[in-house]
Structures are given as C-alpha cells and as structure tokens.
C-alpha cells in the first residue's frame, strides 16, 4: 500500500506518534525491540490508512 505525507511536518509528527506508541509497545513486551523499523513502518502505514494499529 502506498503511503504519502503532505509535508515534512506531517511526516515528522507521524514519526513522533509512532515513537510514542513504540515506547509503550516496548514497555508491554519488557525489552528493546530490535525490529523497531518494521514496527514503525507498519504503525505508520496502518495509521494513515485508518486501520487497526499494532500494539
């Protein structure tokens, strides 16, 4: 699925939301997530599409 952002600021805010959500994810799993790029990508694509977000 193609995902686009309207501006640098729009992308920047999406990254901040993903970072905050990922911090909660790492707290839940109790360790650092070495696959964080995969998690961020999935989160950002799903968020933009209005789909259920990963936990």
BELFEN-V709404 format. One record per residue. N is the residue number from 1. PHI is phi in degrees with one decimal (NA if undefined). PSI is psi in whole degrees, 0 to 359 (none if undefined). D_FIRST is the distance of its C-alpha to the first C-alpha in whole Angstrom. Layout:
[[N;PHI;PSI;D_FIRST] [N;PHI;PSI;D_FIRST]]
This chain:
[[1;NA;131;0] [2;-76.2;138;4] [3;-130.0;128;6] [4;-125.9;157;10] [5;-124.3;144;13] [6;-73.3;333;16] [7;-159.5;171;19] [8;-60.7;318;20] [9;-63.0;321;21] [10;-62.1;314;18] [11;-65.2;317;17] [12;-58.6;316;20] [13;-66.8;323;20] [14;-63.4;319;17] [15;-64.8;321;18] [16;-65.1;318;21] [17;-64.4;318;20] [18;-63.5;319;18] [19;-62.6;316;21] [20;-63.9;315;23] [21;-65.7;323;21] [22;-68.5;325;21] [23;-59.2;318;25] [24;-65.0;320;25] [25;-59.7;313;24] [26;-64.4;324;26] [27;-62.6;316;29] [28;-62.6;319;28] [29;-85.3;348;28] [30;76.0;21;31] [31;-164.5;167;30] [32;-68.1;143;28] [33;-99.8;106;24] [34;-67.9;342;24] [35;-98.0;30;20] [36;-56.9;325;19] [37;-61.4;321;17] [38;-63.2;316;15] [39;-64.0;314;16] [40;-58.4;312;15] [41;-59.7;314;11] [42;-62.5;315;11] [43;-58.8;311;13] [44;-66.5;320;11] [45;-68.0;314;8] [46;-65.8;320;10] [47;-59.6;313;12] [48;-63.6;326;10] [49;-84.6;353;9] [50;74.4;26;13] [51;-97.1;171;12] [52;-61.0;133;15] [53;-86.8;150;15] [54;-68.1;155;16] [55;-111.0;none;20]]
